[in-house]
Amino acid sequence: MVRQGIRARRRNAIEVAAQPTRSAKGDSTCRTGRCIGRGNGVLVLLCALACATSQAEDAWVLHPAVQLMGSYDDNIDLAPSGARSERGLRLATALGITRNRAQSTLSATAGLDVIEYSASDATRESGNYFFQLTGTNEAPRDNWQLDASYMNDTLQRTIELAPDPADEPDSDIDVALVTRPVERERVSVKPAWTHNLSPRSRLRLAYVLSTQRFDEPAGIELVDYDRHVLSTRFIHRYSRRDSINMDVRVQRFEPEGLRAVDTYEVATGYSHSYSPVGSVALEAGIRRVSGAGDEAGLVAGLSWRGKTERANTMLSVRRQVFPNGLGDLVESDQVVAKWNRQVGPRTALLTSARAFDTAPLDRLRNTGRQYVEVNAELRHALDRQWSLGAEYRLRWIDRESDPDSATSNALYVFVGFGQPVTLD
């Protein structure tokens, strides 16, 4: 997630987009959501760039952005046989509004992404849209947070919104779940409260409500579901650079027409800040599932973040339990890596990779999948408003239900515009 602040206004446009910086207040950030699907991440960076270049305290600031993109995908459905290539022309727009005050922040972003494919296929989706609202309020010993969103996308072309750092990174394991276009609606509400027990200790309580609804075509059967997560975390900083934490987490998975499943987790972790901008964290624990075939197991996580003058790096490795659109509760092993580097005064290289291996806790079902996605994007800022670039994306999937794997190669070229407007 790219973070920018007021001090970034003295930098050129691409430096702001490629490197996170603190604001003059020290911790305020501009959150405009990572939107509208793969290949459109630059649109959000344009919004964030606009925020960084004109962020006045206690003022409402609008952040409009627009992007025009051409795309080509040699296997758009990620099908193991009968691969179909597609060319498309995409128009993506987003409008954000933010306000930063001494003790509170508020940000709202709405986006629309419309695409026209070369083939006349009535079942192919034509538009994604989303809305995200985030806010924080600080008191001497308490911090309140709210993150709420509504997303309408498809399993072939997903929306990615910027997660809360305390949440699991990129938990959407339904991507490319089937080989036909399926529209879905997702609603997420995430309130959280953090209380400082002492100068070294704090307690965090959080709740997550997420719903997922599918509008599948004939011949495809998916399961709508609700997910509830209640978690508490105790954190104690025992030195200037080191802290330990204890987590208790309860998850309830409610698939429509099927039995609800509860998961209980207890974990402990350690975090070390080896520099002002670098950290590493480890976590391990146990889980118990009530209502699924696998009764007990392990949860674990490792994360690393680093930053140099020209590059940002992030690595996350996690084992967790998630629901999916087939009505299963699955154990997911996931790796997410990102590396962004400024390669010129106005040019940045942004790379990312994601891989996951899912297996249903009910071992009688062969719905497991292995998925890999690699992205490499080169972006050039013409000035503070205009940006252009190109991206390559590789996808690979191996479904247990199909003897053959599938590969997709996609190319994108785009031009974007973003300009902040301060409201008096």
C-alpha positions in Angstrom: 0.0 0.0 0.0 1.5 3.4 -1.0 1.4 6.1 1.6 2.2 9.7 1.0 2.1 12.9 3.0 2.4 16.7 2.9 6.2 16.7 2.7 6.0 14.8 -0.6 4.8 17.9 -2.5 8.4 19.0 -2.9 9.3 15.7 -4.7 8.6 15.0 -8.4 5.5 13.0 -9.3 7.1 9.6 -9.7 9.0 9.7 -6.4 5.7 10.3 -4.6 4.1 7.3 -6.4 7.0 5.0 -5.8 8.0 5.7 -2.2 5.9 6.0 0.9 6.6 9.0 3.2 5.3 10.3 6.5 3.2 13.4 6.6 4.0 16.6 8.5 1.8 15.3 11.3 3.8 12.1 11.5 1.2 9.5 11.0 -1.6 10.8 8.7 -2.0 9.1 5.4 -4.0 9.4 2.3 -6.2 6.4 1.7 -7.9 6.2 -1.7 -8.2 2.4 -2.0 -6.3 0.1 -4.3 -8.9 -0.3 -7.0 -10.4 -1.4 -9.8 -8.7 -4.7 -10.8 -5.4 -6.0 -12.1 -3.8 -3.6 -14.5 -5.6 -0.6 -13.0 -3.5 -0.1 -9.8 -2.0 3.0 -11.4 -5.4 4.7 -11.0 -5.1 4.5 -7.3 -1.5 5.8 -7.3 -2.8 8.8 -9.3 -5.4 9.4 -6.6 -2.7 9.0 -3.9 -0.3 11.3 -5.8 -3.0 14.0 -6.0 -3.5 13.7 -2.3 0.2 14.0 -1.6 0.6 17.1 -3.6 -2.3 19.1 -2.0 -3.2 17.9 1.5 -4.3 20.8 3.7 -5.1 20.2 7.3 -8.9 20.5 8.2 -9.8 21.0 4.5 -11.8 18.8 2.3 -9.8 17.7 -0.8 -11.2 16.0 -3.9 -9.0 13.5 -5.8 -10.5 12.8 -9.2 -8.6 10.4 -11.5 -9.2 8.7 -14.9 -7.4 6.1 -16.8 -7.6 4.7 -20.4 -6.2 1.3 -21.0 -5.8 -1.2 -23.8 -5.4 -4.9 -22.9 -4.6 -8.3 -24.5 -5.0 -11.6 -22.8 -4.2 -15.0 -24.5 -6.4 -17.0 -22.1 -8.8 -14.6 -20.4 -10.8 -17.4 -18.6 -7.7 -19.2 -17.5 -9.1 -22.4 -19.0 -7.0 -25.6 -19.3 -8.5 -26.3 -22.8 -10.2 -24.2 -25.4 -8.3 -21.0 -24.4 -9.8 -17.8 -25.8 -7.8 -14.7 -26.4 -9.4 -11.2 -25.9 -8.5 -7.6 -26.7 -10.2 -4.9 -24.7 -10.4 -1.2 -24.2 -11.0 -0.1 -20.6 -12.0 3.2 -19.1 -11.6 3.5 -15.3 -12.5 6.5 -13.2 -12.3 7.2 -9.5 -13.2 10.0 -7.2 -11.9 10.3 -3.6 -12.5 12.9 -0.9 -10.4 13.2 2.2 -10.2 15.3 5.3 -7.4 15.2 7.9 -7.8 16.8 11.3 -5.6 16.8 14.4 -7.3 13.8 15.9 -9.3 12.3 13.1 -9.2 11.3 9.4 -11.9 10.6 6.9 -11.6 9.2 3.4 -14.2 8.1 0.9 -13.5 6.7 -2.6 -15.8 5.5 -5.4 -14.7 4.0 -8.7 -16.1 2.7 -11.9 -14.3 0.5 -14.4 -15.9 -0.2 -17.8 -14.4 -2.5 -20.4 -15.4 -3.3 -24.0 -14.0 -6.6 -25.5 -13.3 -7.2 -29.1 -15.5 -10.4 -29.2 -19.3 -10.0 -28.9 -19.9 -12.2 -25.9 -23.1 -11.4 -23.9 -21.8 -13.3 -20.9 -18.7 -11.3 -20.6 -18.8 -8.6 -17.9 -18.7 -5.0 -18.9 -18.1 -3.1 -15.7 -16.8 -3.2 -12.1 -17.5 -0.6 -9.4 -16.8 -0.1 -5.7 -17.2 2.3 -2.8 -14.9 2.5 0.2 -15.2 4.5 3.4 -12.4 4.7 6.0 -12.0 6.8 9.2 -10.0 7.0 12.3 -10.4 9.0 15.6 -7.7 9.3 18.2 -7.9 10.1 21.9 -5.1 10.2 24.5 -5.3 6.5 25.1 -7.7 5.2 22.5 -7.9 4.8 18.7 -11.0 4.0 16.8 -11.0 2.8 13.2 -13.6 1.9 10.6 -13.2 0.4 7.1 -16.3 -0.3 5.1 -16.6 -1.2 1.4 -18.9 -2.4 -1.3 -17.5 -4.1 -4.4 -19.1 -5.4 -7.5 -16.6 -7.4 -9.6 -16.1 -10.8 -11.2 -14.0 -13.8 -10.5 -11.9 -13.1 -13.6 -11.3 -9.4 -13.0 -11.2 -8.6 -9.3 -11.2 -5.4 -7.3 -8.3 -4.9 -4.8 -8.8 -2.4 -2.0 -6.1 -1.3 0.4 -6.3 -3.4 3.5 -5.8 -2.4 7.1 -2.3 -3.3 8.0 -3.7 -5.4 10.9 -5.7 -7.6 8.4 -4.5 -10.5 6.4 -3.0 -9.5 3.1 -5.1 -10.3 0.0 -7.4 -13.0 1.4 -9.4 -13.2 -1.8 -8.9 -16.9 -2.7 -11.9 -17.0 -5.1 -10.0 -15.5 -8.0 -10.3 -17.7 -11.1 -12.4 -20.1 -9.1 -14.3 -21.2 -12.3 -13.5 -20.8 -16.0 -16.6 -18.7 -16.9 -17.5 -15.1 -16.1 -19.2 -14.9 -12.7 -20.3 -11.6 -11.2 -20.2 -11.2 -7.5 -21.1 -8.6 -4.8 -19.0 -8.2 -1.7 -19.7 -6.1 1.4 -17.1 -5.7 4.2 -17.4 -3.8 7.5 -14.3 -3.7 9.8 -14.5 -1.7 13.0 -11.6 -1.8 15.4 -10.6 -0.3 18.8 -7.1 0.0 20.2 -6.5 1.0 23.9 -3.1 1.9 25.4 -2.9 0.0 28.6 0.5 1.6 29.4 3.3 3.3 27.6 4.5 -0.2 26.5 1.3 -2.2 26.2 -1.9 -2.0 24.2 -5.0 -4.0 23.5 -6.8 -4.2 20.1 -10.3 -5.5 19.5 -11.5 -6.0 16.0 -14.6 -7.3 14.2 -15.0 -8.3 10.5 -18.3 -8.8 8.7 -17.9 -9.9 5.1 -20.6 -11.1 2.7 -20.2 -12.6 -0.7 -23.0 -13.1 -3.3 -22.7 -14.6 -6.7 -24.7 -14.2 -9.9 -23.6 -17.3 -11.7 -24.7 -18.3 -15.2 -26.4 -21.5 -16.0 -24.3 -24.6 -15.3 -22.2 -22.9 -12.6 -23.2 -23.6 -8.9 -21.5 -21.4 -6.3 -22.5 -20.8 -2.7 -23.2 -17.4 -1.2 -21.8 -16.9 2.3 -21.3 -14.7 5.3 -18.1 -14.5 7.4 -17.8 -13.1 10.9 -14.4 -12.7 12.6 -13.9 -11.5 16.2 -10.3 -11.0 17.3 -8.3 -9.5 20.1 -4.6 -8.8 20.2 -2.4 -7.9 23.2 0.9 -6.2 22.3 3.8 -5.5 24.7 6.9 -3.6 23.6 9.7 -4.8 25.8 12.5 -2.8 24.1 12.8 0.1 21.6 12.8 -2.3 18.7 11.1 -5.5 19.9 7.6 -6.5 20.8 5.6 -9.6 21.5 1.9 -10.2 20.9 -0.8 -12.7 21.8 -3.9 -13.2 19.5 -7.2 -14.9 20.1 -9.5 -15.2 17.0 -12.9 -16.7 16.4 -14.3 -17.1 12.9 -17.8 -18.2 11.8 -18.4 -19.3 8.2 -22.1 -19.3 7.2 -22.6 -20.8 3.7 -26.2 -20.5 2.4 -28.1 -23.8 2.7 -25.1 -25.5 4.5 -24.0 -26.1 8.0 -22.2 -23.2 9.7 -18.5 -23.8 10.6 -16.6 -22.2 13.5 -12.9 -21.8 13.8 -11.0 -21.0 17.0 -7.4 -19.7 16.9 -4.7 -18.9 19.5 -1.4 -17.5 18.3 1.7 -15.7 19.6 4.1 -13.5 17.7 7.3 -11.5 17.8 8.1 -8.3 15.9 11.5 -6.6 15.4 12.2 -3.2 13.9 15.7 -3.4 12.5 15.5 0.2 11.2 13.1 3.1 11.2 11.6 1.8 7.9 12.3 -1.9 8.2 10.6 -4.7 10.3 10.2 -8.4 10.5 7.4 -10.3 12.3 6.8 -14.0 13.1 3.6 -15.6 14.3 2.6 -19.2 15.1 -0.4 -20.8 16.8 -3.0 -23.6 16.7 -6.6 -23.7 15.4 -9.6 -25.9 16.1 -12.5 -26.3 13.7 -16.0 -27.2 14.7 -18.2 -28.6 11.9 -15.6 -29.5 9.3 -13.6 -32.7 8.5 -10.3 -31.4 9.9 -10.5 -30.8 13.6 -7.2 -29.2 14.5 -4.1 -27.7 12.8 -1.5 -25.0 12.7 -1.6 -21.3 11.8 1.6 -19.4 11.0 2.8 -16.2 9.5 6.0 -14.4 8.5 6.2 -10.9 7.2 9.1 -8.6 6.2 9.1 -5.0 5.1 12.0 -2.9 4.0 12.7 0.4 2.4 15.8 2.1 0.8 16.2 5.4 -0.8 14.9 4.0 -4.2 13.0 0.8 -3.4 10.3 -0.7 -1.2 10.0 -4.4 -0.5 7.3 -6.5 1.2 7.1 -10.3 1.8 4.3 -12.2 3.5 4.0 -15.9 4.1 0.9 -17.2 5.8 -1.1 -20.3 6.6 -4.7 -19.5 7.4 -8.3 -20.9 7.1 -10.7 -19.1 4.7 -14.1 -19.8 3.2 -14.5 -20.0 -0.6 -17.3 -19.7 -3.1 -17.8 -23.5 -3.4 -19.1 -23.6 0.1 -15.8 -25.1 1.5 -13.7 -24.0 4.4 -10.1 -24.4 3.1 -6.6 -24.3 4.5 -4.6 -21.7 2.5 -0.9 -21.5 2.3 -0.1 -18.1 0.7 3.0 -16.1 -0.4 2.7 -12.4 -1.4 5.8 -10.4 -2.5 6.1 -6.8 -3.8 9.2 -4.9 -4.9 8.9 -1.3 -6.2 11.9 0.6 -7.4 12.5 4.1 -8.8 14.6 3.6 -11.9 14.7 7.2 -13.0 13.7 10.7 -12.0 10.1 10.1 -13.3 10.1 6.3 -13.9 9.2 3.5 -11.5 9.2 -0.3 -11.8 6.5 -2.0 -9.8 6.6 -5.8 -9.4 4.4 -8.2 -7.4 3.9 -11.9 -7.1 1.2 -14.0 -5.3 0.8 -17.7 -4.9 -1.5 -19.8 -2.9 -2.3 -23.5 -2.4 -5.8 -24.3 -1.0 -7.1 -27.6 0.3 -10.6 -28.1 1.7 -10.8 -29.3 5.3 -13.3 -31.8 4.1 -10.8 -34.1 2.4 -13.5 -35.9 0.5 -13.9 -33.0 -2.0 -11.4 -32.4 -4.7 -11.8 -28.6 -4.9 -8.2 -27.7 -4.0 -6.3 -25.3 -6.2 -2.8 -24.0 -6.8 -2.6 -20.4 -8.2 0.3 -18.2 -9.2 0.2 -14.6 -10.4 3.2 -12.4 -11.3 3.0 -8.7 -12.4 5.6 -6.3 -13.7 4.7 -2.7 -14.4 6.7 0.2 -15.8 5.2 3.6 -15.1 6.4 7.0 -16.3 5.1 10.4 -15.0 4.9 13.0 -17.7 4.2 15.6 -15.0 2.2 15.8 -11.7 -1.1 15.0 -13.4 -0.3 12.8 -16.4 1.1 9.3 -16.3 1.6 6.4 -18.8 2.9 2.9 -18.6 2.8 -0.7 -19.5 2.3 -4.0 -17.5 2.8 -7.7 -18.1 0.8 -10.3 -16.1 1.4 -14.0 -15.9 -1.2 -16.3 -14.3 -1.0 -20.1 -13.7 -3.6 -22.4 -12.1 -3.8 -26.1 -11.3 -7.2 -27.3 -10.2 -7.6 -30.7 -8.5 -10.8 -31.3 -10.4 -9.0 -31.0 -13.8 -6.0 -33.0 -14.9 -4.6 -30.1 -16.9 -3.2 -26.8 -15.6 -3.8 -23.5 -17.4 -1.6 -20.4 -18.1 -2.4 -16.9 -19.1 -0.2 -14.1 -20.5 -1.6 -10.5 -20.5 -0.3 -7.1 -21.7 -1.6 -3.7 -20.7 -0.8 -0.2 -21.9 -2.4 2.8 -20.2 -2.5 6.6 -19.8 -3.9 8.3 -16.7 -4.7 11.7 -15.3 -5.2 12.8 -11.7 -5.6 16.3 -10.2 -6.5 17.4 -6.6 -9.1 20.0 -5.9 -9.2 21.7 -2.5 -12.6 22.8 -1.3 -12.9 26.0 0.7 
